[in-house]
Amino acid sequence: MTESFFAALKNERVHRTAYPTRERARRDIARYIEIHYNTKKRHSALGYRTPQEVYDEYQLRQETA
C-alpha cells in the first residue's frame, strides 16, 4: 500500500512540478496529501473509502468507547 501511495504522489505531483526550493516542495507535497489525497482518493484497501473517511470513523469510535 505504501508503494502505491508513493507512486501516485510521484506521478500526480512530483514529476509534474518544478520546485524552486526544497521548502516549496515540502509545503506543496504536504498540501497535496492533506487536501487532495486524504480527502478525495478512494482506496480498495480501505473499502473504497478515503483515508479521511476512515480516520473520521476511527475518531468517532474512540469518542464512543
C-alpha positions as CSV (number, residue, x, y, z in Angstrom):
1,M,0.0,0.0,0.0
2,T,2.9,2.4,0.8
3,E,4.5,1.8,-2.6
4,S,1.2,2.6,-4.3
5,F,0.9,5.8,-2.3
6,F,4.4,7.0,-3.3
7,A,3.9,6.0,-6.9
8,A,0.7,8.1,-7.1
9,L,2.4,11.0,-5.3
10,K,5.3,11.0,-7.8
11,N,3.1,10.6,-10.8
12,E,0.4,13.1,-9.9
13,R,2.6,15.8,-8.2
14,V,6.3,15.5,-8.0
15,H,7.1,14.6,-11.6
16,R,4.7,17.3,-12.9
17,T,6.1,20.2,-10.9
18,A,9.4,22.1,-10.9
19,Y,10.1,23.3,-7.4
20,P,12.5,26.2,-6.9
21,T,13.4,25.1,-3.3
22,R,13.1,22.1,-1.1
23,E,10.9,24.1,1.3
24,R,8.5,24.9,-1.5
25,A,8.4,21.2,-2.5
26,R,7.8,20.1,1.1
27,R,4.9,22.6,1.5
28,D,3.3,21.7,-1.8
29,I,3.6,17.9,-1.2
30,A,2.1,18.3,2.3
31,R,-0.8,20.3,0.9
32,Y,-1.4,17.8,-1.8
33,I,-1.5,14.9,0.7
34,E,-3.8,16.8,3.1
35,I,-6.2,18.4,0.6
36,H,-6.3,16.0,-2.4
37,Y,-5.0,12.6,-1.4
38,N,-6.6,12.2,2.0
39,T,-9.9,13.7,1.2
40,K,-10.6,12.6,-2.4
41,K,-8.6,9.4,-3.3
42,R,-10.6,6.3,-2.6
43,H,-8.6,3.1,-1.9
44,S,-9.6,-0.5,-2.3
45,A,-7.6,-1.5,0.8
46,L,-9.9,0.9,2.8
47,G,-13.1,-0.5,1.4
48,Y,-13.2,2.2,-1.4
49,R,-13.3,4.9,1.2
50,T,-10.9,7.9,1.5
51,P,-8.3,8.0,4.3
52,Q,-10.2,10.9,5.8
53,E,-13.4,8.8,6.0
54,V,-11.5,6.0,7.7
55,Y,-9.9,8.4,10.1
56,D,-13.2,10.1,10.9
57,E,-14.8,6.7,11.6
58,Y,-11.9,5.8,13.9
59,Q,-12.2,9.1,15.8
60,L,-16.0,8.5,16.2
61,R,-15.3,5.0,17.6
62,Q,-12.7,6.4,20.1
63,E,-15.2,9.0,21.3
64,T,-18.0,6.5,21.9
65,A,-15.7,3.9,23.6
